[in-house]
Amino acid sequence: DLRQETDALDTWFSSWLWPMSVFDGIRNPENEEIKYYYPTNDLVTGPDILFFWVARMIIAGYEYKDEKPFQNVYLTGLVRDKQRRKMSKSLGNSPDALKLIEEYSADGVR
């Protein structure tokens, strides 16, 4: 008796909503928090989500606030395995985070 959840928000879609919802930028666009935190200077992200998240954040910034959401985008490197594949839980090529936390602590694993 399985059914798909109808009230789910897609992760790729939701990236642009974060500052708008946290700082109430849609219902109250002139409040002090959204004016202070949005737009921001820098976004730091991996190159693998440029289209999925970053492009949507930029489009939504112009659509809802009539401005770009950040000045700079800094790209981090990606950790890859010996076959040059991106580390992924679904591929099974990444370390077990719980074992690492047990050995090195949560702060050390971050």
C-alpha positions, 0 to 999 in steps of 0.5 A: 500500500505504497503511494508517492507523497504529494506534499514534497518539495524537491531539493533542487527546486528548494535551494532558492527558497532558503533565504526567502523563507528563513528571512520572510522575504516573500511575505515581508520583502522589506523586513530588516533581516532580508535587507541585511542578509540578502543579497550576500557576497559569496556562495561556496559550492561544488561545480556539480550543482551549478545548474541544479542549485546556483542557476535557480538561485540566480533566476529566483533572485531576479524574479522575486527580489529584482537583484542577483543573490550573491556577488561571487561563486567560489567552487570547491573541489570534489573528492573522488575515488581511485576510479575518478568517480565522485564519492557517493553513498549510493555508489558505496565508495565513500567512508562510513560517516558514523565510523569516522565520527566514532573514531575522530568525533563529529567536529573532526569529520566535518 
